[in-house]
Amino acid sequence: MTAELAAALPAVVAMLALGLWAVSTVGMKVRAIDAANSAAIAAARGEDPQAVAAAYLPDGASVTVTTDDTVARAAVAAPVRPLGPLTPPMTITAAAAAPMEPGLPQ
């Protein structure tokens, strides 16, 4: 039993690390989607989209907002390292759109 455990332990640790990495990455993706949705809605209402999205995102994230007569669009890019310096950096992105509120000054 001890020899089998010793042989399988590295695989178990690797699977645990992979699971933690996946959960952390998906969590950041959800935060990026929430930030993009909130920024698009804020821009459609005439509010500051950067301030609204900042509550969801880590340092170094960027929020890009474009508007036209009918739609406000927001794109979010957040650099993350899910397990710290042990993993390579990656960028999580999300985008959202919201219809412009009627009656806002152009």
PARO-673653 format. One record per residue: x negated, y negated, z negated of N, C-alpha, C in turn; chain; residue in three letters. Coordinates in steps of 0.001 Angstrom, whole numbers, padded with zeros to 6 digits. Layout:
(site (X, Y, Z), (X, Y, Z), (X, Y, Z), "A", "ALA")
...
REM end
This chain:
(site (-000815, 001192, 000000), (000000, 000000, 000000), (-000861, -001259, 000000), "A", "MET")
(site (-001928, -001276, -000761), (-002779, -002454, -000857), (-003482, -002746, 000463), "A", "THR")
(site (-003957, -001710, 001137), (-004641, -001912, 002414), (-003679, -002439, 003470), "A", "ALA")
(site (-002457, -001945, 003483), (-001471, -002423, 004451), (-001120, -003889, 004185), "A", "GLU")
(site (-000987, -004247, 002914), (-000686, -005633, 002557), (-001842, -006552, 002957), "A", "LEU")
(site (-003058, -006110, 002720), (-004229, -006912, 003079), (-004322, -007103, 004593), "A", "ALA")
(site (-003928, -006101, 005340), (-003979, -006201, 006798), (-002856, -007089, 007335), "A", "ALA")
(site (-001698, -007058, 006694), (-000546, -007806, 007184), (-000472, -009232, 006643), "A", "ALA")
(site (-001187, -009532, 005588), (-001085, -010846, 004955), (-001417, -012017, 005895), "A", "LEU")
(site (-002458, -011955, 006710), (-002709, -013067, 007637), (-001545, -013302, 008604), "A", "PRO")
(site (-000917, -012250, 009066), (000236, -012404, 009963), (001409, -013038, 009223), "A", "ALA")
(site (001626, -012663, 007987), (002706, -013240, 007198), (002456, -014731, 006960), "A", "VAL")
(site (001238, -015080, 006625), (000892, -016492, 006405), (001050, -017280, 007704), "A", "VAL")
(site (000633, -016720, 008818), (000776, -017396, 010105), (002244, -017608, 010457), "A", "ALA")
(site (003074, -016641, 010219), (004507, -016775, 010501), (005148, -017823, 009579), "A", "MET")
(site (004734, -017857, 008330), (005241, -018864, 007401), (004838, -020263, 007863), "A", "LEU")
(site (003592, -020438, 008273), (003130, -021737, 008769), (003887, -022134, 010033), "A", "ALA")
(site (004120, -021187, 010934), (004869, -021481, 012153), (006300, -021892, 011817), "A", "LEU")
(site (006907, -021233, 010857), (008262, -021596, 010438), (008320, -022987, 009838), "A", "GLY")
(site (007358, -023321, 008987), (007304, -024661, 008398), (007088, -025725, 009468), "A", "LEU")
(site (006227, -025429, 010431), (005975, -026355, 011529), (007255, -026596, 012321), "A", "TRP")
(site (007991, -025536, 012626), (009221, -025666, 013409), (010275, -026469, 012653), "A", "ALA")
(site (010456, -026206, 011381), (011443, -026934, 010582), (011074, -028417, 010503), "A", "VAL")
(site (009818, -028716, 010306), (009369, -030110, 010226), (009568, -030831, 011560), "A", "SER")
(site (009265, -030161, 012653), (009411, -030759, 013983), (010881, -031014, 014303), "A", "THR")
(site (011731, -030060, 014009), (013161, -030241, 014268), (013719, -031361, 013387), "A", "VAL")
(site (013260, -031449, 012161), (013695, -032543, 011288), (013346, -033900, 011868), "A", "GLY")
(site (012145, -034036, 012418), (011753, -035305, 013032), (012569, -035575, 014292), "A", "MET")
(site (012904, -034537, 015041), (013731, -034722, 016238), (015104, -035265, 015849), "A", "LYS")
(site (015683, -034742, 014778), (016972, -035237, 014305), (016866, -036697, 013883), "A", "VAL")
(site (015787, -037045, 013177), (015587, -038436, 012774), (015430, -039352, 013991), "A", "ARG")
(site (014726, -038889, 015026), (014543, -039693, 016239), (015875, -039889, 016961), "A", "ALA")
(site (016704, -038857, 017027), (018024, -038981, 017655), (018884, -039974, 016880), "A", "ILE")
(site (018876, -039869, 015550), (019632, -040818, 014731), (019147, -042246, 014943), "A", "ASP")
(site (017843, -042429, 015027), (017282, -043769, 015240), (017693, -044319, 016599), "A", "ALA")
(site (017636, -043485, 017635), (018018, -043944, 018972), (019503, -044302, 019015), "A", "ALA")
(site (020348, -043470, 018420), (021781, -043778, 018390), (022054, -045077, 017642), "A", "ASN")
(site (021438, -045236, 016482), (021653, -046444, 015684), (021138, -047684, 016396), "A", "SER")
(site (019996, -047575, 017050), (019444, -048718, 017776), (020332, -049108, 018955), "A", "ALA")
(site (020848, -048130, 019684), (021728, -048434, 020819), (023014, -049098, 020347), "A", "ALA")
(site (023596, -048589, 019271), (024827, -049186, 018741), (024559, -050601, 018226), "A", "ILE")
(site (023438, -050790, 017537), (023103, -052125, 017034), (022914, -053106, 018184), "A", "ALA")
(site (022219, -052683, 019236), (022019, -053568, 020386), (023350, -053883, 021060), "A", "ALA")
(site (024244, -052918, 021119), (025551, -053148, 021732), (026394, -054118, 020914), "A", "ALA")
(site (026150, -054187, 019627), (026883, -055106, 018749), (026210, -056474, 018636), "A", "ARG")
(site (025033, -056623, 019198), (024313, -057887, 019108), (023441, -057990, 017870), "A", "GLY")
(site (023168, -056877, 017203), (022325, -056856, 016005), (020891, -056523, 016385), "A", "GLU")
(site (019995, -056502, 015399), (018587, -056206, 015629), (018368, -054691, 015649), "A", "ASP")
(site (018137, -054097, 016807), (017987, -052643, 016887), (016700, -052130, 016234), "A", "PRO")
(site (015641, -052946, 016246), (014374, -052516, 015657), (014521, -052302, 014156), "A", "GLN")
(site (015198, -053228, 013500), (015370, -053133, 012047), (016248, -051944, 011669), "A", "ALA")
(site (017269, -051679, 012463), (018168, -050564, 012176), (017440, -049240, 012348), "A", "VAL")
(site (016665, -049106, 013417), (015982, -047836, 013698), (014807, -047588, 012766), "A", "ALA")
(site (014222, -048642, 012221), (013032, -048495, 011377), (013297, -047646, 010140), "A", "ALA")
(site (014522, -047624, 009674), (014852, -046837, 008481), (014695, -045338, 008711), "A", "ALA")
(site (014786, -044899, 009951), (014731, -043477, 010273), (013336, -042979, 010654), "A", "TYR")
(site (012459, -043873, 011053), (011228, -043467, 011724), (009986, -043660, 010868), "A", "LEU")
(site (008940, -042843, 011128), (007674, -043022, 010425), (006876, -044177, 011039), "A", "PRO")
(site (005793, -044537, 010385), (004909, -045569, 010921), (004355, -045111, 012264), "A", "ASP")
(site (004208, -046043, 013178), (003652, -045737, 014484), (004695, -045392, 015531), "A", "GLY")
(site (005947, -045286, 015145), (007005, -044980, 016104), (007378, -046239, 016875), "A", "ALA")
(site (007846, -046039, 018101), (008253, -047186, 018911), (009706, -047028, 019338), "A", "SER")
(site (010389, -048161, 019397), (011780, -048206, 019835), (011854, -049191, 020989), "A", "VAL")
(site (012358, -048741, 022126), (012510, -049580, 023298), (013994, -049702, 023605), "A", "THR")
(site (014482, -050930, 023718), (015903, -051163, 023965), (016053, -051983, 025246), "A", "VAL")
(site (016943, -051543, 026106), (017303, -052295, 027304), (018812, -052458, 027327), "A", "THR")
(site (019253, -053589, 027815), (020691, -053839, 027919), (021011, -054404, 029297), "A", "THR")
(site (022209, -054124, 029733), (022753, -054790, 030910), (024167, -055241, 030549), "A", "ASP")
(site (024980, -055545, 031506), (026312, -056075, 031211), (027231, -055056, 030546), "A", "ASP")
(site (026972, -053772, 030738), (027922, -052768, 030258), (027360, -051789, 029239), "A", "THR")
(site (026038, -051579, 029241), (025462, -050519, 028412), (024175, -050990, 027730), "A", "VAL")
(site (024013, -050568, 026481), (022746, -050752, 025763), (022085, -049384, 025649), "A", "ALA")
(site (020814, -049302, 026016), (020082, -048038, 025973), (018887, -048172, 025030), "A", "ARG")
(site (018653, -047118, 024261), (017515, -047117, 023335), (016717, -045839, 023547), "A", "ALA")
(site (015411, -045984, 023526), (014501, -044845, 023622), (013540, -044911, 022442), "A", "ALA")
(site (013318, -043774, 021816), (012455, -043693, 020638), (011330, -042710, 020925), "A", "VAL")
(site (010122, -043070, 020517), (008965, -042172, 020593), (008274, -042207, 019235), "A", "ALA")
(site (008139, -041039, 018620), (007539, -040963, 017285), (006394, -039952, 017289), "A", "ALA")
(site (005166, -040404, 017041), (004052, -039456, 016945), (004093, -038739, 015594), "A", "PRO")
(site (003926, -037432, 015624), (003976, -036641, 014382), (002880, -035579, 014375), "A", "VAL")
(site (002516, -035185, 013189), (001644, -034032, 012949), (002369, -033219, 011881), "A", "ARG")
(site (003195, -032246, 012288), (004076, -031561, 011343), (003392, -030948, 010127), "A", "PRO")
(site (002205, -030422, 010262), (001507, -029836, 009118), (000243, -030600, 008778), "A", "LEU")
(site (000241, -031883, 009078), (-000913, -032708, 008765), (-002050, -032477, 009742), "A", "GLY")
(site (-003270, -032620, 009303), (-004414, -032528, 010214), (-004674, -031104, 010721), "A", "PRO")
(site (-003942, -030124, 010217), (-004140, -028748, 010671), (-003566, -028492, 012053), "A", "LEU")
(site (-002662, -029342, 012513), (-002014, -029127, 013804), (-002304, -030291, 014741), "A", "THR")
(site (-002210, -030052, 016033), (-002448, -031140, 016981), (-001294, -032146, 016935), "A", "PRO")
(site (-001568, -033396, 017270), (-000492, -034392, 017277), (000472, -034135, 018434), "A", "PRO")
(site (001714, -034506, 018228), (002712, -034411, 019288), (003625, -035619, 019191), "A", "MET")
(site (004344, -035900, 020262), (005254, -037034, 020289), (006675, -036532, 020462), "A", "THR")
(site (007535, -036927, 019534), (008948, -036590, 019600), (009667, -037765, 020252), "A", "ILE")
(site (010516, -037498, 021232), (011250, -038558, 021910), (012753, -038311, 021818), "A", "THR")
(site (013504, -039387, 021917), (014964, -039315, 021956), (015483, -040556, 022660), "A", "ALA")
(site (016652, -040436, 023250), (017267, -041562, 023942), (018761, -041557, 023667), "A", "ALA")
(site (019361, -042748, 023709), (020799, -042882, 023489), (021306, -044113, 024228), "A", "ALA")
(site (022608, -044133, 024459), (023247, -045278, 025104), (024559, -045568, 024400), "A", "ALA")
(site (024951, -046834, 024423), (026223, -047254, 023826), (026820, -048358, 024694), "A", "ALA")
(site (028145, -048363, 024847), (028774, -049436, 025638), (028688, -050770, 024893), "A", "PRO")
(site (028471, -051820, 025642), (028382, -053151, 025046), (029738, -053556, 024479), "A", "MET")
(site (029709, -054229, 023328), (030928, -054735, 022711), (031447, -055916, 023542), "A", "GLU")
(site (032736, -055976, 023761), (033264, -057111, 024522), (033193, -058400, 023693), "A", "PRO")
(site (033000, -059505, 024383), (033005, -060799, 023732), (031670, -061272, 023208), "A", "GLY")
(site (030598, -060484, 023400), (029274, -060932, 022947), (028691, -061908, 023947), "A", "LEU")
(site (027972, -062921, 023459), (027329, -063855, 024409), (026220, -063131, 025171), "A", "PRO")
(site (026054, -063465, 026405), (025043, -062802, 027250), (023728, -063468, 027157), "A", "GLN")
REM end
